[in-house]
Amino acid sequence: MSARREAFCVTTPPPLSRAAIDRDAARRESESLWSDLDADASTRVMLLSRGRALLTERTEDTAPRLALLPVGDLPSSALRLYLGRDADGSPIEARIVSDDDAEAIEPEELRWAGLRAIASELSDRDAGLVTEALALANWHSTHTHCPRCGTPTDVIQGGWVRRCPADDSQHFPRTDPAVIVRVMDDAGRVLLGSNALWAANRYSLLAGFVEPGESLEAAVVREIAEEAGVVVGDVRYLGSQPWPFPASIMLGFEARIAAGTVPESATPDGVEILHLRWFSRDDIREAGDDVVLPGSSSIARWILEDWYGAPIEDDRW
C-alpha cells in the first residue's frame, strides 16, 4: 500500500470545481444583453429541466457532453441565465424550461441527466457550466420575493441579481459555506460517519455548516465535537468545491484528534450521525459491498482518495 500511495496523488481539482469559461461579468449589466445574444449566431444555449441538463446523443463508449444549442426556435423561458463566454468567445446562456417544453425538445429521458450522475465524466467546461447554472437556478427558485417587504422581484443583470420594484433593493445569489473534514488518528485512520438519513452501511466524512461570526477552523473543531464527541486540532485546508444541492460551497479540511484522545471514544450524536467508524486503508480495500462510500462527484470522494493513495473503485452513490 505504501508504494501505491507514493505513486498516486490527487492533482486535479474536485469534480465540481473544474471550469473553463470566462464568466464575462461586465456584460451582465448591458440593458441589451438578451437581444444581443438572440441576434448573435454564435450564442449557444444549455437547457435545464427539473435540475437536469440536456445532453448530446451518446454511445456506450462516449462520455456525456452538454447539448449546446443555437438560439434558433428554442421556446421562450421564464428564466434565462447568462453564464459567460466559451474559449472561442461564443456566449453561453442557460434556459430553464418547463416539463412540456423539455419533452417537446427531447422526449428521450436518457438525454436529460442530473449533475451528480455525470459530473466526474464531464469535461472541465461542461462541469463548470452545469454547476454554475444549477446553483443560479436553485437560488432563483427559492428567492422570488423581496426579503424586506415581500414584493415579487425582477430578474436583472443576466440572472445574477433580483431587484425589488417597491424599494429598489438588490439581492444577490447566496452560497452557504460548509466544512467537510478528514479526521485522522495517530495510526493514520480516517473517521467516517453514517447519517441518520442514509442506509446504515453508507459512510462519509463528517461535515456541517459554518455559523455566523465563525471562522472556518473554528467550525471544524465545533462540528467534530458536536457530531463525534472528540476534540481535534492541527486543522489544515485541503480544497473546496461548489455543491449546488441547493446552494453550498464545501470547504475541505484535515484535522487530527487531540493528544491523549482515545480514538474509540468517538461517539455519534445520535441525531444527525448514528454510526461512527475508524477506517484504515486496508479496511477500505477489504470492505467490498459492506460499505458504501461517497460518489465520484463529491469532494468527500476526492479527499478520501487523496488519503487512500489510489482511486477507490466503488461508486454507488
Secondary structure, DSSP 4 states (H G I P E B T S, - for coil): -HHHHHT----SPPGGG----B--GGGGG-TTHHHHHHH-TT-EEEEEETTEEEB----TTS---B--EESTTPPP-SEEEEEEE-TTS-EEEEEE--HHHHHHH---GGGEEEHHHHGGGS-HHHHHHHHHHHHHHHHHHH--B-TTT-PBPEEEGGGTEEE-TTT--EE----EEEEEEEEE-TTS-EEEEEETTS-TTB-B-EEEEPPTT--HHHHHHHHHHHHH---EEEEEEEEEEEETTTTEEEEEEEEEEPTT--GGG----SSSEEEEEEE-HHHHHHHGGG-B---TTSHHHHHHHHHHTS-------
